[in-house]
Each structure stands twice: as C-alpha cells, then as structure tokens.
Amino acid sequence: MFILRKTAIAGLAALSLSVLSTAPFAQTFTNGSPATFATQAVTAASGALTIPAGLIHTSQATTAASTAGNFLITFTLPSGVTFSSAPTAVVSGALCAPGGTITPTGGGAGANSATFSVTVAGAVASPNNCSVALNGFTVAGATALGTTTPPNSYNISEQVAASTGTTPSFNQATASKATLATSASQLTYFTLPGASGGNGNQVIDISGSILGKQFKTILGTGTCGNAAGTDNLCADLGTLVLIANANSNSTATGPFKFTATAANVTLTGNWSGIGSAVLSAPSVGACKGTASAQTAVTGAVSGTISGSTITFTGLNGGTVVTNLFGATGYGPTGVAYEVCLYAGGTTLIGSNPVTLANAASIDTTTQADTTPPGTGIALYNYNGVVQQLLYATAGTSYPGYVRIVNNTASPIQVFASVQPDGGTTGTAQVESALAGFSNDLVPVSTIATNAGVTLGANARTAMTLFAPGPVGTPGTGSAVVGISLLEVNPNGDVVMMGSGTSP
C-alpha cells in the first residue's frame, strides 16, 4: 500500500491525483504563475488569448524501481474554449525515457482538449520524477474573462490514463485542475474616508437660520477648512482612488495599454441643492472651504451635475503624479482625488442618508466600462426630520392645519419654509419648544402669516417643515417626530391630506 501526498508550490496549492491504490506514483498538476489578463484586453481580443508556459504535470516515483512503459495524458480546456494553435509539451526528469519522448495523439488545434503519449523509463529508483510541461499556446472563446463579474478565472484539467507496463499504473478516477488564467480590470477604484474627516462627518443643517441649505460638521476638527459645528456650503465625501493595474494584454507579453488618455468618473446620488462639485488635485488632500478656492488649485477637476449624476471627465493624474495612461503609468499606480461638494445656499439640499456603495462608475473613452465594488463615497442626512406638505389651504371654507406629534422625551423646535402658488417665499418658526410626548395643531393661515407670505385668492401653498435635533436616522425620522396635514370641510369632517416624501 502506497500513500499519495500533495506537493506545495509557491503561491498555489498543488492538487494530487486520485490514482489506484496499487500505483507507485504521486501525481500533481500546477501552474506556478498563471497570467492575469486585463478584462479590457480580453474584450478587445474577443477572447483570443495567449497562455504562457507554466502548466506542469508531475509524476513522482514512490517505490524503489519501476518498469518501462508509457501513458496518455489529456489536457482539457474550460467549456467553450478551444486551442487555436497546436499545443506542444516537453518532458523532463529521470523517470521519463531517455530523450524525453512525448507524442501528440489527439485533439489539438480547433479542439477543446489535447492528448499526448509519454514514454516512461524502467528500473528508476525513488524519488524520481517525470514532468510534462505545456509550452505556451493560444486559445479562442475565453470571453468570460472579459467580464467584471464572476467567473474571473479559468481552470484547465488533466487526465492520465491507458498506461502500459507492469509497474507504472497511471490510471486514475478523476482529473486534477490548475488555474489556466485569471482576469481583472485594468482600471479600478476604491474609497477612503475624507482627508478632513469626510464621508459621514457632515449633516445637512435644518436649524432655523439654515433650513437645510448648508452643511455642518459634527465630529472632529471639521471639514473643508471649517471648524466642527459651523455651517458651511462644503461637504467632503471622502477620497476616490483610481488605480491603473499591471494586468496582461491578450498576448501576455506586457501590461494592457489603454488607447484613451484619460478616464471619466460618474457619481450617482441625490444632488439636489448642490451647486458645484470638484475633485481635488491628486495628493493635495482636503477640500477647500469654497468652490472658487478649490477650482483654483492646479489639477482640480470640476464636475457636471445633471439630475442624479455628477460626471468628471479627463482624469489622468494631471501634473501631480505620473499619467495613469502613460507609458510608465502602470505598476499598479494609484491616484487619490478628494470628492468635494458645494451647496448653492439658496435651496434645500437633498439627502444621501446611506453610504452610496457602488456609487462611482469609471470608464475610458474607448475601452469597456468598469464598475467594481466600492465601499461608498457619500453619507449625509438631515440633523432632524424634514417633511414636505405639497398642498395646503388656508381658506375659510376648507381651512388646513399642520399636526405635529413629538414622540421624544425632549422639547423640539419646528420651522417652516412656505412656498405659495404666487408671491414671495418665506420662513417661520412653528414651534419654539413643543414639550416631549405632546402634540399640537397649527393653522396653515397662522404659519403663512408668520412667514410673511400672501397666499392669494385660492389660499393655496406648499410647505416644508423642519424639526432639528438628534433625529432623522433613516427609517426612524417619522417615528420620533410626526408631521402631517389635515383639512376641515364645511360640514366639520376632518380629512387627512396627502404629503410628499422627505427630500
């Protein structure tokens, strides 16, 4: 009885074959350095790749001697992949016959597999090997390696069978596998907390003087050059790092090179109320306090805001670091940009209440887009509850009322921004200190009068109500402070009016 053993090769776990219990050989199949192809290279080549040499099958004698014979070894590619060139192999080791005889016997170019016959020497003492090494070859159909979702690797299998000779019995029940090739995007990104405490360290301030039009830093030393606790127009969303990797081109003769000279980055989120967005110059660090100061920094890149997206174009590292797309820009090389937002200061800022994982997508102008997973680049919410009331009336026949319910133990303040169908928008304080666990009913007409607005003949208006405080956690805001709209009909019936969602 002989015991099979696994052989470890640096960086890979060598897989031992399952052979008959009478076989005096341990067998392994490894790939010491499988090529990692750029997904863009695979796509550009339509799955036609050159696989470098490195796949090795080894049979090691574990008995004192063996007798002469031969065996067949078959290499099988993944499903859908074929050899586009006739594969060749070489043998080495004292267990192989003198001269290293190996002969192709089946498959090859155009097929999914290739079979070789290998001659084994006789009377060879232990421990001696017979290794079969595939030379470099080309394949067709490896298109799955050109995607950014699994599978991002291929295995090749080998099967030994049909041995002759009385002692070397190479027959086995299952084939072993080794990594044929892997793939990864040539251009990727990851994110970090902001250089000045960003990425979750700011809120949209809804206090009476601001009403959701500026940011406030809540921790540490502040962001964008502003002290903690002060209101400002700037929000630091963290650091976006672009990486030009050193993955292989389709022929595995060097790194894949983009024909484009720059990348574009698109951020997706709720950008209402944001007047401008700027990526700081690489390696410069924290956002400046104002948009004008930030854009004045050499290498800064301004974004274009359109609905739910912000697009930055022409990113290549600028003059601060080596060009990501230049001849020496692969290594891998990383370029760090700080993501700086600047509110317009006149309208309510929309919230991004949860981390925007996968918020960034990266592409070049001529290569395939890549959207790898990210850790998120934005996090900011209101420091309280915000509720929109889209249609409120203050007429004598159908008077409207705002119902405020304080479900907290502490007194709360409530403010309103009133936007009538015609006239000037105004603001008012609705509650100065509504006691904990109490409710109030405030006429719409009173709020409009205190805001200094004229409702007009139809007495219609829209309102946004703000309740500042340590509330507003996503999913819990309406539970701690409830704000709704009621209407009283001429017959005295009370009707619950519909309200808009929080911005």
Order of alpha helices (4+ residues) and beta strands (2+ residues): beta-beta-beta-beta-beta-beta-alpha-beta-beta-beta-beta-beta-beta-beta-beta-beta-beta-beta-beta-beta-beta-beta-beta-beta-beta-beta-alpha-beta-beta-beta-beta-beta-beta-beta-beta-beta-beta-alpha-beta-alpha-beta-beta
